Amino acid sequence: MPVITVNHKQVHIQELNKGAEQTVVLIHGMFSNLSIYYFNIAPVLAKKFHVVMYDLKSHGMSERFTDGYDLESMSSDLLALMDFLKLEKVHLAGYSFGGLIALKTALKAPDRVSRLVVMEAPDPQDEKARNIIDEYSKEFLEHYVANFTDTTKVQMGKRQMEKNHRMYEFLFEKTSIKADMIREKYFLSEAGLSGLKVPALLLYGSESNCKPTGEWLQSRINRSELELIPGDHNIPIQEPAQIAESIVHFLSQSLSKPLTQNHG
């Protein structure tokens, strides 16, 4: 499991099918790690693409940091990782907060992104995520895992629970993550999405609370298409095969083939 140093940060990465011509970088969401892709989605993508996955700072096996959880910093980390790996231009796919990181990067450096996949990116104005930070405790995590998540239908073991608890406790109590998330409150409304030139696929759960955000993004991003996947916010876990198939189909389309433009 390689760990590289990027921007003076130790970052854990995984790569599959290095020989492929085109590269897709997969970005997980907050409070998760690259394993959300590794077992079911990445192997399918790796049949056609060079796949790069990495753990965000303070997540998984990456180094712990007390600050830099705003989208500008997270996007800079991603671009630095691409520079380190000598990846001039890639496809980006991000889930949840990772979708916002992917979107920020496509806006910030459109010449570095070929195609964009945004999965279940939330509206940062939604206060539910920040409320979780306020309410967090080990008991809250146990209750949340038991009642509100679908972790591949496998009960989280005690060892993994303790590991996640330590990560959550560090992020919530020792870092600037809540303040940084608040700073991004108006990101979507101020991002200038109509100027995004990168073709985008928006994948959202048909029963997800984030679905209205996906519909709103489709109305703002001209070269975009919205696909609803059966499930809620946890669609990469609930329907990994369909997610992988949709991403492969979208990324495999000829770059010269224009998408139907949306105006809103």
Protein Blocks (a to p, Z undefined) as FASTA:
>chain_A
ZZddeehiacddddehklbmbdcdddddehiafklmmmmmmmmmmmmpccdddddehiaj
bccdfehkafklmmmmmmmmmmmnopabacdddehjlmmmmmmmmmmmmmlpfbdcdehi
acfklmklmmmmmmgcfklmmmmmmmmccehhiacdfklmmmmmmmmmmmmmmmcklmmm
mmmmmmmmmnommlpmbdcdddddfkbcklmmmmmmmmmmmbacddddeddfklmmmmmm
lmmmmmmmmmmpcfklccddddZZ
